[in-house]
Amino acid sequence: MTIHDVARSAGVSRQTVSRALNDKGEIQGTTKQRVLDAARELGYRPSRFARGLVRQDTVTVGLVIPDLLNPFFTEVAAAALEAAGERGWHVVVHDTSDSPEKERTALRVVGSQVDAVIGYFSSPEDEIDRDTRGVPVVLVGREHRATRFGSIRIDGAEAIDRAVAHLVARGHRSIGMLDHQGRPEPSDRHGWFAAAAAARGLDASAVAGAPQSVEGGEAALPRLLAAYPDVTAVLTFNDVIAVGALRAARRLGRRVPEDLAVVGFDGLRLGDLVEPALSTVSLDIGRLGALAVEEVARLLAAPGDPVAGARLVVHGSLLLRDSA
């Protein structure tokens, strides 16, 4: 909805709509109310970005992430904050604690307070579209369909294929995975692992679910090894699960990498701090945050553009350290 739609619905000029929405006193009260009613019925939300061009206001971006305790999301947030700060923008961070209910609440709050939204969302796209009410949205970790949306997808297929090839070259024939627990279907990362294993004639059925935490990995590895005792190498959904797997392996008396190789996913800084240092599929997290902010800027520069935003991709790369 645009200001022209509101003007047409209320039977007034665009200038009158602007006066009514900005609480100017040059119009009659009944006319102002008619404009406000039309705007409400149409779901019209004035662009704070467009007004900011006139008033030199600062652009405000809402950043919605699932879990600030997860170092990956902390690093993404830091990168986005830095990129936005270079433009003089404000960023409002919302932590949903990986809760669908808190995510819906965050969407409703953010949609009414900011000029654009960047986020990791599990909600269906039509709900995100409804709750953000005309605000440009950049989805991270998934592709978009709606107009006024952009997206940044993570592609680790080639890097995971290289990880499996490396493990096979090191003599591993039974490779397992600790996947993200709680999803109705396997993750993309599991699919990439299964494809890489199948390409080498390996069985990819040795999988256990783990919450995205060190404790999750620590609890999941013993379950995986109890069910599949022949496993000698493990890929994990992310680095924090991998750190938990390292702790569990030590407790079980498994030497890493001699008895059990471990490969994470994300490329977090903590991977170089643990012992042994963690091999991982590394993402350029700084670039991920910067791309999200750049896509916001592009969408804001073309308000009302019916063309959907870009579908960007950040590729992973295999980073070999001591754990594999």
Salt bridges, closest charged atoms under 4 A:
ASP5 OD1 - ARG8 NH1 3.11
ASP23 OD1 - LYS32 NZ 2.38
ASP37 OD1 - ARG40 NH1 3.08
ASP57 OD2 - ARG55 NH2 2.40
GLU75 OE2 - ARG269 NH1 3.77
ASP115 OD2 - ARG48 NH1 2.78
ASP129 OD1 - ARG148 NH2 2.29
ASP131 OD1 - ARG130 NE 3.19
GLU143 OE2 - ARG153 NE 3.26
ASP155 OD2 - ARG153 NH1 3.75
ASP155 OD2 - HIS315 ND1 3.90
GLU158 OE2 - ARG162 NH2 2.72
ASP161 OD1 - ARG200 NH1 2.93
GLU218 OE1 - ARG247 NH2 3.57
GLU218 OE2 - ARG251 NH1 3.04
ASP259 OD2 - ARG255 NE 3.08
ASP266 OD1 - ARG189 NH1 3.62
ASP272 OD1 - ARG321 NE 3.57
GLU295 OE1 - ARG298 NE 3.23
